[in-house]
Amino acid sequence: MRCLLVTGKFDTYGGRPSKIGQIVAESIVTYNKAFREVRHINGGRIELIPSLVRDSGPNYDIIFWFPDVADRGFGIKYVDFIKNHNQKCVLVTSKNNIDCKYSISKMVQGALKQKANLFVELQKRSDKYIARVLDPLGNQFSGWSDNFSEVTTALVGRAIRISDFTRVPSSAAHKIETPYSGEFIKFVRSTAERIGRFFQPSLTHRFVGNASFKKDDMVFITRRNIDKATLHCSNFVGISNLQPRGYSFHGQFKPSVDSPIHLRLYEIYPEINYIVHGHAYINGFVTTETVVPCGSLEEADLIHSCFPDKRRTSFALNLKGHGFIALANEVDALRDLTFNLVPRPLPEMINE
């Protein structure tokens, strides 16, 4: 496993190194059994930053991106382009929240935009810098601490754990028409509106989750990054052919990142016709003990372990650090399952 760590200040004058960055680097090196290479760039000329983004390509498994980059008036955020060059890497970013002007919801929104897998929030209290580790679902993996070796230990441990999960690639295929499913669409809209009340209005489209239904041999799932409260038939994408090497999505729009999980669940439970997942919990239902990142195929295995009977026609559970998932053969059964929705805590403390 190869690791890139970028810290320190970068400007036209050569920048300067970061003391905290050096502590983080030393802590990462303690994981010498996990990493066969750790490359640390601690400050430098701003011209180096674009080349670091390009070189990230397939060269690194985990990228810790913590530079202080001087804005030359172009408004460029280089971190936004890292996943364009290396989609498979685990990307860890940071958020300077010294003035406490960013809410947890706002920081989560930013991490989602960057496609970060984890991020470190930095604050300053009583003349001391403190930090905590979070992910784009609002989970917190370390308490506030001014001991950056401890924070890094939690950070690296979770980053390595994320890299162990299975992500399934996708490829585009010819477009197919989505069959009309009016009753299901109305249910998803109403559920999205209910969940939306738990969050700031501008963030609801990123917190609602996804929904899918099965028709004959095809599965139709909601498009990525749309507001489910205004869902209509054209917002569904056909998906099929789940294989270890990937699955197919039909048309120009990418489906939900959880598509492989839905495909796998329809294979496991042949009686199921509908699946709804939302970033809230159902009060009183079973909650899993493992935090699985969005889109990881292990989530389907986790659900199956909780409900091993493949002949089930309806059930629901809470996925720790993620939200609920409800599966049913009829829309009315989904309504009964999701009657008592409650908000997830934000942040949600996770002890691993």
ROGUKE-122829 format. One record per residue: x, z, y of N, C-alpha, C, CB in turn; residue in three letters. Coordinates in steps of 0.001 Angstrom, whole numbers, plus 500000, padded with zeros to 6 digits. Each point is the difference from the previous one (the first is absolute). Glycine has a CB too. Example, Ala and Ser with C-alpha at 12.3 -4.5 7.8 and 13.67 -1.06 7.14 Angstrom:
REM ROGUKE-122829
513190507800494310499110500000501190500900500000501200498108501246498827ALA501542498034502223500820500060501190499230500730501090501184497855499372SER
REM end
This chain:
REM ROGUKE-122829
500845500000498812499155500000501188500889500000501251498150501232498748MET501547497871502180500806499869501216499187500459501210501291498075498981ARG499396502581501952499329500631501132500674499598501303499326501933498545CYS499864497751502471500485499724501355499442501071500924500141497492499559LEU500744503143501213499604501004500979500494499560501373500066501847498254LEU499012498001502693500354499594501364499565501113500945499763497512499445VAL501221503087501259499731501082500940500804499776501283499540501602498086THR500283499272502879500789499932501231499391499080501040502005500464498651GLY498660499464502484499530499184501126500667498629499979499615502080501365LYS499600496891498938500488498624500057499656499433501374499724499689497480PHE501294499861503264499787499397501304501099498987500288498854502088500809ASP501155497361500396500979498961500339501400500556500219498157498706501020THR501976502621499036501298500613500282500692500537498744499135500584502254TYR500242499225496598500618500481498768499319501198499389502088499135500863GLY496920501406499841499208501087499441500779501282499794498636498293498915GLY500781502588500262500703501226499641499406500536498692500492500531502454ARG500331500182496764499517500530498719499068501190500196502110499217498923PRO497138501090500042499060501116500014500496501100499070498088498433500516SER501931502805499987500403501138499167498996500229498875501140501043501980LYS497567498849498365498974500149498971500139498890498969498449501095501656ILE501859497686498816500204498880499082501107500269499003499206498476501768GLY501858502185498673501107500314499101499585501040498957501622499465501842GLN497573501508498589499492501002499054499120499334498947500085501767501795ILE499042497324498667499131499276499073500836499200499004498206499864501766VAL502844499459498724500860499197499127500670500861498938500391498410501885ALA500116502739498527500665500895499050499022500516498950501623500662501788GLU497138499583498625498984500469499059499609498904499016499155501586501737SER500765497167498749499668498879499115501096499796498958498699498912501859ILE502541501246498552501119499794499082499964501003498846501367499109501906VAL498003502063498323499913500979498914499186499468498824500196501831501687THR499005497130498575499265499347498923500877498912499358497792500479501176TYR503463499830498568500921498957499539499621499437498636501784501109501307ASN497410499620497919499575499468498708498865498999500160500704502135498916LYS498584497960502201498890499079500231500456498719500687498471501956500147ALA502535498138500732500439498856500783501389499551499568498603500786501921PHE501527497925497795501338499473499707500689499527501274499226499320497712ARG500005500585503376500590499644501291499154500566501134500977497898499005GLU499670502754501957499338500465501216500774499433501187499154502143498871VAL500205496973501878500618499426501190499402500671501231500395497780498821ARG500468502823501996499528500711501189500572499348501251499820502149498691HIS499278497396502187500377499471501312499507501013501026499883497537499236ILE501044503085501494499641501091500913500357499618501439500365501698498154ASN498753497532502484500200499563501373500836498747500096499803502340500699GLY500051496943500430500776498782500199499365499111501047500779500131497646GLY499702498648502421499467499042500961498636499498499527502343499319500669ARG496787500428500284498632499629499674499942498671499245499224501245502026ILE501775497900498163500022498707499310500091500164498481501082498996502019GLU499311502188497520500126500236498568498641500176499324502219501047500428LEU496783499392500338498705500337499412499317498811499318499776501744501748ILE500092497076498906499342498879499316500678499615498685499288499182502229PRO502038500882497732500700499641498764499736501035498905501780498839501352SER498069502437499021499675501018499008498611499765499413501472501631501209LEU497592497945499644498647499688499519500047498825499032499005500857502154VAL501719498081498214500092498816499126500710500324498696500024498537502020ARG501068502228498075500793500290498809499314500965499055502017499591501342ASP496908501071499155499302500933499114499441499249498804499427501490501949SER500148497250498277499542499085498958499784500656498659501187498242501184GLY499379501204497756499888500633498685501146500958499715498799497987499206PRO501971502356501814501245500740499766499817501499499814501114498271501320ASN497749502288499096499839501452499944498662500383499378501457500220502023TYR498568500870497217498783500520499376499259500949500932501077499764497762ASP499683501033503002499409500931500955500696499814501342499424501665498161ILE499786498195502910500546499842501347499491501142500874500117497474499736ILE500814503337500768499678501058500951500313499449501391500497501884498308PHE498476497863502468500158499308501284499707500975501147499349497780498933TRP501734502851501598499840501015501031500793499693501281499629501646498172PHE500591497119502222500818499752501189499240500240501294501283498345498686PRO499459502002502350499481500048501361500456498709500669500046502581500121ASP499038496444499963500355498664500479499554499844501446499808499058497666VAL501137500632503226499678499800501413499095498790500156502190501036500684ALA496728499126500054499063498900500259500534499174501171498020501367499136ASP502277497365500596500543499140501052498910499237500742502084499783498667ARG496696500705501261498908499380500743499190498998499211501347500339501982GLY499062499422496757499277499017499193498890500649499171502078498614499911PHE497941502708499995498974500694499231500091499740498513498560499863501974GLY502617499789497521500161499685498581500194501298499215501008497733500562ILE498208502438498382500196501102499076500505499410498694498178501411501095LYS503137498691498708500620499347498855499488500533498670502003499631501396TYR497563501622498593499520500584498755498791499243499458500857502223500750VAL498374497140500139498810499261499564500332498815499110498894500705502088ASP502384498871497901500378498792499259500739500301498701500122498817502167PHE500163502441497554500798500332498814499296499563498722500989501943501229ILE497718498355498642499285499652498771499816498484499847498822502205500131LYS501351497029500963499974498537499870501194499500499205498786499836502177ASN502318500897497902501226499604499301500150500701498657501060499592502208HIS498268501540497621500156500772498768498694500735499696502492500271500421ASN496580499008498944498687500579499732500052501112498961498998497813500580GLN501976502134498524500041500945498893500675501322500344500027498057498501LYS500669501988502629500740501220500315499047501142500359501936498605500796CYS498540502619499026499318501176500530500524500191501415499715501098497687VAL499402498768503295500394500079501404499627501367500571499706497502500248LEU501297503183500290499803501314500609500346499886501477500528501215497818VAL498547499145503053500208499883501441499891501386500646499079497628499983THR501018502400501330499902501271500717499119499827501230502284500691499174SER497170500439501293499191499993501216500457501136500903498027498996498766LYS502486500627502407500408500980500992498752500525500708502255498860500310ASN497383502372499377498802500602500583500383501269500774498571499057498120ASN502543500842502591500535501150500727498974500585500955502277499018499812ILE496977500129500862499015500466500984498629500275499384501227498702501721ASP498678501145496946498744500250499279498848499154500546500786502329499536CYS499524496466500897498950499156500582499298499130498959501292499987502123LYS499240499985496658499379499186498953499248500893499022501814498267500234TYR496934501395499509499223500715498986500437499533498620498035500242501580SER501610500515497401500334499609498630499344498658499665500205502434499327ILE498568497343501159499314498727499745500757498826500615497813501219499938SER502698498982501283500729498934500686501305499686499282498974500704502173LYS501715500326497344501255499772499288499768499304498662500959502018501116MET497972498377498217499658499334498737499695498524500236499097502166499094VAL500165497545501975499690498616500345501270499196500226497846500749501019GLN503131499852499683501269499317500240500772499750498726500072501048502221GLY499925499934496865500704499831498723499370498901499160500636502411500057ALA498038497508499989499307498934499274500388498626500546498089501568499543LEU502003498318501777500378498732500620501409499587499587498499500517501940LYS502408500458497962501375499715499615500146499762498499500752501376501927GLN498182498909497320500011499941498534501014500986499434499306497585500080LYS500841503542500619500907501049499544499384500748498828500947500226502319ALA499891500238496777499544500806498876500028501491500315500825498225498466ASN500077502168502428500115501377500459500463499982501445500516500838497661LEU499260500266503055500608500109501322500284501461500317498803497918500761PHE502165502296500121500395501334500432499523500196501436502028500006498450VAL497213501057501772499595500341501361500999501000500571497552499580499459GLU502932500155501738500990500852500655499392500638501241501872498553499130LEU498219502773500970499563500724501182501111500941500460497587499844499254GLN502208500777501896500968500959500521499268501264500428501533498133500758LYS498882502995498665499385501281500321501093501042500212497930499403498666ARG501959501325502426500990501047500322501421499458499940498438501731499095SER501756497097501513501318499359500082500562499599498643500408501323502038ASP498742498623496938500447499561498687499183498783499569500692502364499391LYS499999496667500005499305498860499414499476500410498627501465498343501269TYR497283501313498480499392500269498696499360498710499491499582502446500599ILE500224497489498111499465498769499409499139500324498788502003498721500814ALA497144500322498840499227500074498763499854498596499435498750502056500807ARG500922497848497907499896498722499290498532499696499732502276500333498935VAL497280498460501460498618499569499801499971498601499403499247501434501927LEU499568498145497628499827498617499554498824499365500737500954500573497726ASP498828498113502115498946499317500769498573500373499624501584498167500219PRO498253502684498767498673500517499685499776501377500610500028498686497883LEU500967501792502891499859501294500643500366501167499112498250499001501361GLY502505500752497559500478501081499142501305500563500545498884498943498007ASN501291502369501880501201500665500486500774500561498810498870500565502202GLN502398499023497673500804500347498833501060501057500292499601497712499168PHE500475502778502046500897501108500324499430500761501179502007498734499133SER498270502568500915499590500776501151500917499717501181499079501773498488GLY500494498659502711500872499846501164501290500770499761498008499724501535TRP503134499666498798501288500658499798501034499446500962499441500385497591SER501473500496502852501147499542500784501223499799499113499095501202502005ASP500719498999496685501058499757499023499845498568499484500097502475499335ASN500684496614501234499812498585499674500516499640498609500178499500502424PHE500638501352497008500381499789498602498799500215499086502354500730500514SER496856500317499774498800500255499208498959498903500195500445502451500170GLU499374497125501070499043498925500278500410498732499262499493500999502258VAL501804498691497762500492498797499325499813500097498495501660499672501833THR498525501513497615499791500187498566498567499645499609501750501803499987THR497279498694500794498601499660499734499750498515500197499320502295500705ALA501292497146500330499808498586500337500540499087498910500136500587502419LEU501091499667497157500623499151498979499291500156498666502201500184501181VAL497412501054498503499293500215498740498717499207499920500984502254499896GLY498245497739501193498750499241500000500271498500500010498868501888501197ARG502150497664499535500326498575500046500377499482498615500768500261502375ALA500027500513496892500374499606498642498772499986499100502299500964500332ILE496822500024499850498773500048499200499152498763500254500041502509500062ARG499837497067501189499222498806500321500584498769499329499356501024502181ILE501970498894497795500655498822499414499750499893498503501748500152501761SER497840500954497599499751499987498559498632499422499641501483501979499808ASP497612497934501166498665499496499704500005498478499871499007501958501217PHE499982497522498083499926498569499695499141499270501023500298500509497566THR500312498535503120499271499125500920499908498615499382500784501326502016ARG498033498077498053499766498703499361499929498919501068498767501102498084VAL502072497867501836499955498926501004498763499126499830502499500008500082PRO497212499192500929498839499115499955500403498590500392498479501924500532SER500681497119499103500223498607500389498658499357500312502087499854498567SER497918499222502400498765499365500439499555498918499025500623500490502366ALA498072499375497499499403498958499164498860499356500790500623501231497842ALA498738497753501555498939499281500692498844500938500354500650497898498783HIS498717501857502348498907500843500469498767499830499126500896499847502328LYS498407501262497449498726499947499301498956500723500844501153499909497733ILE497609499701502153498933500586500793499632501392499476499139497693500518GLU500577503196500393499598501352499634498491500042499773501927500971501321THR497630499473497515498555500116499773499399501072500900500307499252497623PRO498463500574502746499349500932500918499660501294499269499065498076501341TYR501231503037499289499695501312499435499510500902501125501738499717498161SER497065499970502335499487500639501209499844501495499910498863497923500436GLY500603502592498461499782501436499861501328500752500018497907499552498687GLU503094499899500635501311500644499957500658499984501381500250499318497588PHE499649499566503113500588499903501339499370501023500942500453497554499624ILE498232502608500303499330500998500843500496501402499685497985498527500129LYS502221501755498578500504501318499618501405500235500545498592499913497933PHE502281499084501960501368500148500490499999500211501513500850498553498114VAL498323500697502601499904500173501454499609501431500363499372497584500225ARG499602502921499128499520501346500324501049501051499646497636499244499613SER503074500552499284501056500935499613501139499963501013499388499709497576THR500954499091502884501053499860501012499616500702501296500672497818498978ALA498078502066501403499531500672501213500095501514499862498463498080500452GLU501198502423498368500093501445499763501442500485500073497959499871498565ARG502938499404500796501408500387500029500563499829501402500252499341497589ILE499296499615503111500484499734501343499762501148500963499594497622499566GLY499385503174500184499715501136500879501070501084499890497562499504499780ARG503231500448499156501058500996499822501239499685500833499142500409497702PHE500948498359502830501216499550500661499701499455501389500997499485497770PHE500089500295502992499862499348501296499458498587499788501904501381500971GLN497189498151499887499384498687499797500998498869499824498113500815501325PRO503014499220499405500961498895499922500770499980498696500198500099502450SER499666500961496729500789500085498774499168499822498741501541501497501203LEU497151498410498911499167500036498807500270498840499057498285501162501333THR502075497673499202500192498851499122501211500177499088498944498556501737HIS501961502373498590501167500230499153499815501188499068501410499023501787ARG497472501703498343499813501195499198498880499879498974500848501277501919PHE498379497676498146498806499928499171500315499686498546498745499280502001VAL502310499975497706500360499701498616499640498583499613499684502384499452GLY499659497441499401499671498670499513498817500073499047502395499286500260ASN497073499538499407498855499921499102500071498689499231498589501426501552ALA500885498576497235500024498782499183498798499974499064502515499934500125SER497187498876499396498977499848498964500417498912499029498206500760501593PHE501221499309497218500333499055498925498840499054499782501504501690498903LYS498834497047500930498986498987499706500564499074498934499025500125502355LYS500368499945496450500510499237498851501464500395499750498409498052500501ASP502519500993499554501403500302499730500823500183501262499779498728497907ASP499564501334503239500718500103501259499734501341500681499875497512500241MET501106502925500519499855501199500828500133499587501459500931501506498165VAL498209499035502694500022499700501428500229501309500749498440497995499715PHE502626502048501089500406501215500688500124499735501502501211500793497927ILE498645500251502861500059499849501449501382499532500461498259501786500217THR501740497408500824501237499529500623500784501162500581498913497808500512ARG502371501963499666500875501013500569499714500183501501501761499434498272ARG498227501823502153499948500353501431498750499509500725502454499936499968ASN496383500286499443498760499657500690499142501256500127500088497618499118ILE499008502348501829499086501112500226498830499874499034500673500158502443ASP499233500755496609498937499928498999498621500336500567501693500597498292LYS498271499980502901498711500312500603499256498751500442500933502172500734ALA499783496717499415499362498725500367500231498965498896500325500509502466THR499788499960496328500318499149498846498936498926499767501214501931498977LEU499242496873500672499077498958499557500637499226498848498994499816502327HIS500262499288497097500388499342498754501352499285500104497578499722499488CYS502708499678501663501244499238500162501235500895500063498692498259501191SER501112503072498880501126500935500047500525500362498622499070500892502101ASN500384498505496849500467500251498642500936498884499542497872501246499492PHE503091499130499684500978499050499453499940500080498477501516500223502048VAL498424498633497299500039499975498546501384500321499486498168498330499993GLY501933502515498992501284500341499380499857499897498487500611501537501930ILE500501498150497390499928499791498551501392500011499388497899498664500287SER502119501289498377501224499773499213501087501044500248499465497587500059ASN500179503687499742501007501052500141501004499911498859498332501486501171LEU502930498304499182501097499907499050501165500829500535499258497682499229GLN501710502672499906501175500735500505500725499260501120500247501005497743PRO499686497660502219500710499223501020499172499792501266501229498863498167ARG497505501588501827499185499877501202498550499668499705502025499286501192GLY497205500527499878498599499622499882499702498929501041499361502305499139TYR499478497064500744499633498905500906498922500458500976500588498311498224SER499544501243503029498897500162500948499608498609500488500793502333500719PHE497908497469499461499466498659500229499633499805501470499138499948497639HIS501579499152503021499754499718501404501190500368500862497585500371499612GLY502228499567501712501104500215500939500200501457500400499571497730500830GLN499418503122498936500079501386500445500488500910498890498160499563501612PHE502732501342498737500504500946499010498956501078499718502361499561500765LYS497498500815497959499039501051499657500601501378500224498941498479498320PRO500259502546501482500459501381500121501257500236499167497637500732500403SER503226500138500100501227500325499281499693500674498665501199500229502189VAL497594500332497675499612500658498751499417499036498965499580502051501327ASP500508496661498915499412499012499083500436500161498546499918498460501915SER501382501722497799500393500156498586499316501180499328502188498989500564PRO497580502084500186499348501182499433498563499660499618501469501524501386ILE497823497770499486498616499619499701499944499094498777499414500203502433HIS501471498809497512500021499100498842500222500772498704500871498165501464LEU500050502771498580500308500795498803498817500884499628502443499981500599ARG496867500604500363498870500878499693498842499224499393500692501500501864LEU499068497274498610498948499183499391500358499625498557499404499102502278TYR501889500763497423500428499750498618499755501230499122501739498379500838GLU498583502803499706499858501229499222498541500336499748502139500821500963ILE497026499018500073498589500395499918499108498762500106500537502262501014TYR499174497081497878499238498731500044498568500150500494501404499230498139PRO498029501984501848498625500205500466499909500140501520499503501094497823GLU501623499056502842500018500211501449499851498662500730501460502048499703ILE497692497929501321499784498793500807500417500164501464498127499442498475ASN502009501819501982500297500253501412501036501123500123497665499244500655TYR503221500614500327500981501048500306500067500157501518501352499498497883ILE498601501752502582500167500300501423501046501099500139497597499331500518VAL503344500438500379501039500997500293500007500261501495501403499260498017HIS498618502013502363500026500363501412500970501128500260497647499264500213GLY502879500785501009500983501019500357499308501265500499501659498201500570HIS497525502344498543499328501284500176499880500592498602498696499258502112ALA500811501958497800499805500628498695498515500208499733502238501134500189TYR497409498986498525498635500362499613500015501477499642499459497640499152ILE499798503145501574500009501438499815499537500370498591499579500306502455ASN501212500547496873499619500494498692500475499174498823498084500931501116GLY502561497936499131500460499152498909501451500327499633498415498190500750PHE501972501381498058501361500219499497501000499290500911499140500203497620VAL502013500449502616501085499401500777501250499904499136499035500919502148THR501607497935497867501220499810499214501136500840500577499264497667499386THR501821502473499851501120500838500418501192499194500484499232501694498384GLU500737496994501448501136499147500353499657499126501190500763500002497618THR500165499882503331499817499119501154500621498643499669500023501971501629VAL499125497027498233500446498646499658499873499123501240499297500285497568VAL501757498992502827499912499137501189498960498899499833502400500477500466PRO497036499070500654499024498907499971500563498795499262499029500806502165CYS500145498590496990500381498767499335500822500169498746499916498998502182GLY500417502223497423500818500227498805499115500007498765501669501322501344SER498722497918497655499168499817498815499786501310499242500843497657499837LEU500066503294500327499857501282499312498713500731500372502474500149499936GLU496943499500501215498753500648500394498888499719498988500687499810502408GLU499265498973497051498995499671498987500225500828498742499813497668500922ALA501447502512498686500304500818498825499612501452500232501875498452499419ASP498329502032501807499636501373500344498493500197499887501986500149501534LEU497249498893498967498533500068499916499550499978498541499801498848502236ILE500817500286496973499653499900498576500292501302499267500476497546500072HIS500607503136500301500330501268499350498959501069500293502413499412500154SER496943500498500992498947500956500357498671499664499327501145500371502186CYS498618498341497580498760499533499376500350499029498876498709500290502174PHE501692500241496659500497499134498914498927499165499299501761501677499679PRO496955498664500476498928499250499338499800498658500700498876502156499298ASP501508496769500041499914498665500596498565499480500096502268499550499099LYS496783501142500293498604499545500021499214500596501158500104499756497534ARG500553500990503319499301500642501115499378498944500912501588501959499891ARG497240498382500656499306499084500909500060500463501454498493499386498120THR501906501864502121500179500467501376500796501302500007497835498896500690SER503037501248500296500733501246500216500757499880501316500221500426497495PHE500269500705502981500787500021501235500970501165499947498112498941501306ALA502942500977499480500960501087500124500752499849501310500227500170497492LEU500492500887502877500834499985501193501455499775499602498393501544501194ASN502246497509499467501404499709499782500808500787501025499478497680499078LEU501323503251500460500726500895500897500824499226501022500081501700498178LYS499778498681503087500761499362501059499563498588500317501859501404499325GLY496973498184500191499570498607500191498525499903500370501739499287498365HIS497375501258500805498576499899500256499223499902498707500479498905502174GLY498226500840497930499171499913498804499985498581499454498591501882500847PHE501029498007497874499685498701499406498778500194499124502434499225500053ILE496597499881500097498750500068499245499792498684499271499004501625501661ALA500630498451497062499791498828499158498619500098499366502489499784499545LEU496776499101500419498655500046499446499557498605499575499456501986501445ALA499505497989497722499419498716499601498823499617500883500734500434497663ASN498770500527503159498891499741500904500319500588501375498361500003498063GLU501139499350502984500246500481501360499355501362500224500117497631500805VAL498694502603498618499338501292500166500869501137499472497777498862499815ASP502954500891499106500882501024499451501132500319500971499439499229497682ALA501055499757503034501024500239501020499470500894501109501021497782499479LEU497742502002500909499394500835501053499953501460499562498620498041500781ARG500993502180497973499924501376499500501386500640499947497966499389498659ASP503028499848500923501354500537499855500619500380501336500266498614497965LEU499440500610503072500666500185501296499122500729501014501291497924499553THR497758502829499952499044500658500899500681500993500928498243499717498266PHE502739501044501229500550501118500765501453499730500410498462501566498769ASN501741497492502143501336499685500477500465501026501037499567497562499557LEU501717502799500362500603500910500983501335499405500433498856502047498974VAL501612498262502243501271499426500457501191500590499260498976499629502235PRO502064499549497594501286500497499510500669500787501119500249498040498394ARG500498503025501267500788500656501049501079499052500498499555502263498981PRO500727497799502293500998499104500595500876500806500970498431497990499770LEU502835502264499876500666499567498770499555500827498787501962499269501379PRO498254500161497444499715500682498743501321500438499382497878498643499640GLU502288502672500166501257500515499468500121499681498517499984501833501712MET501168497618497915500275499637498620501254500759499548498929497688500299ILE500943503029498590501156500698499428500402499314498713499286502186501033ASN501877497171498989500475499295498808501283500670499502498964497813500802GLU
REM end
